[in-house]
Amino acid sequence: MQNERPAAPRTVHLDARQVRTLAHPLRMRLLGTLRADGPATATTLADKLDTNTGATSYHLRQLAEVGLVTEDLDRGTGRQRWWRAAHDISNFEPTDFDDDPDARAAVQWIQADQVRLLAELAERWMAAEHGYSRQWRDAAGMSDVLLTLGPARLRALNDELWQLLERYRDEQVPDEPEAESVLVFLAAFPRVEGKR
């Protein structure tokens, strides 16, 4: 078709300007919601995120200015603007910003917000899990393991886990009657006990 636009790249490697823009509670929630639920209007997002349309519109424009969201021109009509995430995944290396104190602070805020989100979503699951089938309750959960690794092996482990997650993401969804969106958080870091 002539009017078809090429698909957006799945992953964006964030630059300093993007991390500084993303380090805001509402902007993180807007981008996450657009990625999870698909295109939406500022009004729909405001209702979903319990905020006002003016704030939602403003922050969507800020995200658009740095290329993290884009207007969905196929859905917009007149005054109604639809927005979509420009990428499925954002990534960065924390050391990308060693020479930029503002971007470094933004990265620390983003990572702390991810930890807060993990805790919030885990608590929601634990409050609701008894309403799910036995299969769901046995399949879901959290665990941890203590490994002895250097930075090179930890990097290799993270890369391998990420490849596995991408494979599951890219596979055709099997015909499972109970299939739902599942959140997977990946975290691996040195155990710090008053060292340094």
BALOBA-960888 format. One line per 3 residues: number of its first residue (from 1); for each residue z negated, y, x of N, C-alpha, C. Coordinates in steps of 0.2 Angstrom, whole numbers. Layout:
N
NUM) Z,Y,X,Z,Y,X,Z,Y,X  ... $
% end
This chain:
196
1) 0,-6,4,0,0,0,0,6,4  3,11,2,4,17,6,-3,21,6  -7,21,1,-13,25,0,-19,22,3 $
4) -18,16,6,-24,12,8,-26,15,15  -32,17,16,-35,19,22,-37,13,26  -37,14,33,-40,8,37,-47,8,36 $
7) -50,2,36,-57,0,35,-60,4,41  -66,6,39,-71,10,44,-73,4,49  -74,6,56,-77,1,60,-84,-1,58 $
10) -86,-7,59,-92,-10,57,-98,-7,60  -97,-5,67,-103,-3,71,-101,4,74  -106,8,74,-106,14,78,-111,15,83 $
13) -109,16,89,-114,18,94,-116,25,94  -122,26,92,-124,33,90,-125,37,97  -122,44,96,-123,48,101,-129,53,100 $
16) -131,57,104,-137,61,104,-137,65,97  -132,68,96,-132,72,90,-133,68,83  -130,62,83,-131,58,77,-138,55,77 $
19) -141,53,83,-148,51,82,-153,57,80  -152,63,82,-156,69,80,-155,70,73  -149,69,70,-148,70,63,-151,65,59 $
22) -150,59,61,-153,53,57,-161,53,57  -164,56,62,-171,56,62,-174,60,57  -174,58,51,-176,62,45,-178,57,40 $
25) -183,57,37,-185,51,32,-180,50,26  -178,56,23,-173,55,18,-166,53,20  -164,55,26,-157,53,29,-157,46,30 $
28) -162,43,33,-163,36,34,-162,32,28  -166,34,23,-166,31,16,-159,31,13  -156,37,14,-149,38,11,-144,34,14 $
31) -144,34,21,-139,29,24,-140,22,23  -147,20,23,-149,13,21,-147,11,14  -148,15,9,-146,14,2,-138,13,2 $
34) -134,18,5,-127,17,4,-125,11,8  -128,9,13,-126,2,16,-127,-4,12  -133,-4,9,-136,-9,5,-132,-10,-2 $
37) -131,-4,-5,-129,-4,-12,-122,-2,-13  -119,1,-8,-112,4,-9,-112,11,-11  -106,13,-12,-105,20,-14,-109,23,-20 $
40) -111,29,-19,-115,32,-25,-114,40,-24  -116,43,-30,-116,50,-30,-123,52,-28  -123,59,-27,-130,62,-25,-135,61,-30 $
43) -132,62,-36,-137,61,-42,-140,54,-43  -135,49,-42,-138,42,-42,-143,41,-37  -141,43,-31,-146,42,-25,-152,46,-26 $
46) -152,52,-29,-158,55,-30,-163,52,-35  -160,49,-40,-164,45,-45,-167,39,-42  -162,35,-38,-165,29,-34,-170,30,-29 $
49) -170,36,-26,-174,37,-20,-180,42,-23  -180,44,-29,-185,48,-32,-186,55,-28  -180,58,-28,-180,65,-25,-175,69,-29 $
52) -174,75,-27,-169,79,-31,-162,79,-29  -158,81,-33,-150,81,-31,-149,86,-26  -152,92,-26,-150,97,-21,-152,94,-14 $
55) -158,91,-13,-160,89,-7,-155,83,-5  -154,79,-9,-149,73,-8,-142,75,-6  -140,80,-9,-133,83,-8,-133,86,-1 $
58) -138,90,1,-139,93,7,-139,88,13  -143,83,12,-144,78,18,-138,74,18  -134,72,13,-128,69,13,-123,73,17 $
61) -123,79,16,-118,83,20,-120,83,27  -126,83,29,-128,83,36,-126,77,39  -127,71,36,-125,65,38,-117,64,39 $
64) -114,67,34,-106,68,35,-104,72,41  -107,77,42,-106,81,48,-105,78,54  -110,73,55,-110,69,61,-106,62,61 $
67) -103,61,55,-99,55,54,-103,48,52  -109,49,49,-112,43,47,-111,41,40  -109,46,36,-107,45,29,-101,49,28 $
70) -97,47,23,-91,50,22,-90,50,14  -86,55,12,-85,56,5,-80,50,3  -81,47,-3,-77,42,-5,-72,45,-10 $
73) -66,47,-7,-61,51,-11,-58,47,-17  -58,40,-16,-55,36,-22,-59,36,-28  -66,38,-28,-70,38,-33,-72,45,-36 $
76) -71,50,-32,-73,57,-34,-69,59,-40  -72,63,-44,-68,66,-50,-71,73,-51  -67,78,-50,-69,85,-51,-75,87,-47 $
79) -81,88,-50,-87,90,-47,-91,84,-45  -89,78,-47,-93,72,-45,-91,70,-38  -95,70,-33,-93,68,-27,-97,61,-25 $
82) -93,56,-23,-95,50,-21,-96,49,-14  -101,46,-11,-102,45,-4,-103,38,-2  -101,36,4,-101,29,6,-103,30,14 $
85) -106,24,16,-108,24,23,-102,23,27  -101,27,33,-95,26,37,-95,20,41  -101,17,42,-101,11,46,-107,6,43 $
88) -106,0,45,-111,-5,42,-117,-5,47  -116,-4,53,-122,-4,58,-122,1,63  -128,4,64,-129,9,69,-132,6,75 $
91) -130,7,81,-134,5,87,-134,10,92  -139,9,97,-139,13,103,-144,10,108  -143,12,114,-148,10,119,-153,15,120 $
94) -160,14,120,-164,19,121,-163,23,127  -161,20,132,-160,23,139,-154,28,138  -150,28,133,-144,32,132,-146,40,132 $
97) -153,41,131,-155,47,129,-161,49,134  -161,46,140,-166,47,145,-166,55,147  -160,58,147,-160,65,150,-160,70,144 $
100) -161,68,138,-161,72,132,-168,71,128  -173,75,130,-180,74,127,-179,75,119  -175,79,116,-175,79,109,-172,73,106 $
103) -167,70,109,-164,64,106,-169,58,108  -172,58,113,-177,53,115,-183,53,109  -185,59,108,-190,59,102,-187,57,96 $
106) -181,58,94,-178,56,88,-177,48,88  -176,45,94,-175,38,94,-182,35,93  -187,38,96,-194,35,95,-196,36,87 $
109) -194,41,84,-195,42,77,-192,37,73  -185,36,74,-181,31,71,-184,24,72  -186,22,78,-189,15,79,-196,15,75 $
112) -200,20,75,-206,20,71,-205,19,64  -200,22,61,-198,22,54,-196,15,52  -192,12,57,-190,5,56,-196,0,55 $
115) -201,1,59,-208,-3,59,-211,-1,52  -211,5,50,-214,7,44,-210,3,38  -204,3,38,-200,0,33,-201,-7,33 $
118) -201,-11,39,-203,-18,39,-209,-19,36  -214,-15,37,-221,-17,34,-221,-16,27  -217,-10,24,-217,-9,17,-213,-14,14 $
121) -207,-17,16,-203,-22,13,-207,-29,13  -210,-30,19,-214,-36,19,-220,-36,14  -223,-31,13,-228,-30,8,-225,-31,1 $
124) -220,-28,-1,-216,-29,-7,-215,-36,-8  -212,-40,-3,-210,-47,-4,-217,-51,-6  -222,-50,-2,-228,-53,-3,-231,-52,-10 $
127) -230,-46,-13,-233,-45,-19,-229,-48,-25  -222,-49,-23,-218,-52,-28,-216,-60,-27  -218,-62,-21,-215,-69,-20,-217,-75,-25 $
130) -223,-74,-28,-224,-79,-33,-220,-79,-39  -216,-74,-40,-211,-74,-45,-204,-78,-43  -204,-80,-37,-198,-83,-34,-199,-91,-34 $
133) -193,-94,-34,-194,-101,-34,-197,-104,-27  -199,-110,-28,-202,-114,-22,-197,-113,-16  -191,-114,-17,-186,-114,-12,-186,-107,-8 $
136) -186,-102,-12,-186,-95,-9,-192,-94,-5  -198,-96,-8,-204,-95,-4,-205,-99,2  -202,-105,2,-202,-109,8,-197,-107,13 $
139) -191,-104,11,-186,-101,16,-188,-95,19  -191,-90,15,-193,-84,18,-199,-84,22  -200,-79,25,-207,-78,29,-206,-74,36 $
142) -211,-74,39,-212,-71,46,-215,-76,50  -213,-75,57,-217,-79,62,-216,-75,68  -219,-78,73,-218,-75,80,-219,-80,85 $
145) -217,-79,91,-217,-83,97,-218,-79,103  -222,-82,107,-223,-78,114,-219,-82,119  -215,-78,122,-211,-81,128,-212,-77,134 $
148) -211,-80,140,-211,-77,146,-204,-76,148  -202,-69,148,-195,-68,150,-194,-61,154  -189,-61,158,-188,-55,162,-183,-51,157 $
151) -181,-44,159,-177,-40,155,-170,-43,154  -167,-47,159,-161,-50,159,-161,-55,154  -166,-60,154,-166,-65,149,-168,-63,142 $
154) -172,-57,141,-173,-54,135,-167,-51,132  -163,-48,136,-157,-45,134,-152,-51,131  -152,-56,135,-147,-62,133,-150,-65,127 $
157) -156,-66,126,-159,-68,119,-157,-64,114  -158,-57,114,-156,-52,109,-149,-53,107  -145,-53,113,-138,-53,111,-136,-60,108 $
160) -139,-65,110,-137,-71,106,-139,-71,99  -145,-69,98,-148,-68,91,-143,-64,87  -141,-58,90,-137,-54,86,-130,-57,84 $
163) -127,-61,89,-121,-64,88,-122,-69,82  -128,-73,82,-129,-77,76,-130,-74,69  -133,-68,69,-134,-64,63,-127,-62,61 $
166) -123,-59,66,-116,-57,64,-112,-63,61  -113,-69,64,-109,-74,61,-111,-76,54  -117,-76,52,-119,-77,45,-117,-71,41 $
169) -117,-65,43,-115,-59,40,-107,-60,38  -103,-62,43,-96,-62,42,-94,-68,38  -98,-74,38,-95,-80,34,-94,-78,27 $
172) -90,-82,24,-88,-81,17,-95,-84,13  -97,-80,8,-103,-82,5,-102,-88,1  -106,-93,2,-105,-100,-1,-107,-99,-9 $
175) -105,-103,-13,-107,-103,-20,-114,-106,-21  -119,-101,-20,-126,-103,-21,-128,-99,-27  -130,-102,-32,-133,-99,-38,-138,-94,-36 $
178) -143,-96,-32,-148,-91,-30,-147,-86,-25  -141,-85,-22,-140,-81,-17,-142,-74,-18  -145,-70,-14,-147,-63,-14,-147,-60,-8 $
181) -147,-54,-8,-147,-50,-1,-154,-51,2  -153,-53,9,-159,-55,13,-160,-50,19  -165,-47,20,-166,-42,25,-169,-47,31 $
184) -166,-45,37,-168,-49,43,-169,-43,48  -175,-43,51,-177,-38,56,-177,-42,63  -175,-39,68,-175,-42,74,-179,-37,79 $
187) -184,-40,82,-188,-36,86,-191,-40,92  -190,-38,98,-193,-41,104,-195,-36,109  -201,-37,111,-203,-32,116,-209,-35,120 $
190) -210,-32,126,-216,-35,130,-222,-34,126  -227,-38,128,-234,-38,125,-237,-33,129  -240,-28,126,-243,-23,130,-251,-23,128 $
193) -255,-24,134,-262,-24,133,-265,-20,138  -265,-13,136,-268,-9,141,-265,-8,148  -259,-11,149,-256,-11,155,-253,-4,156 $
196) -252,-2,163,-248,3,165,-252,10,164 $
% end
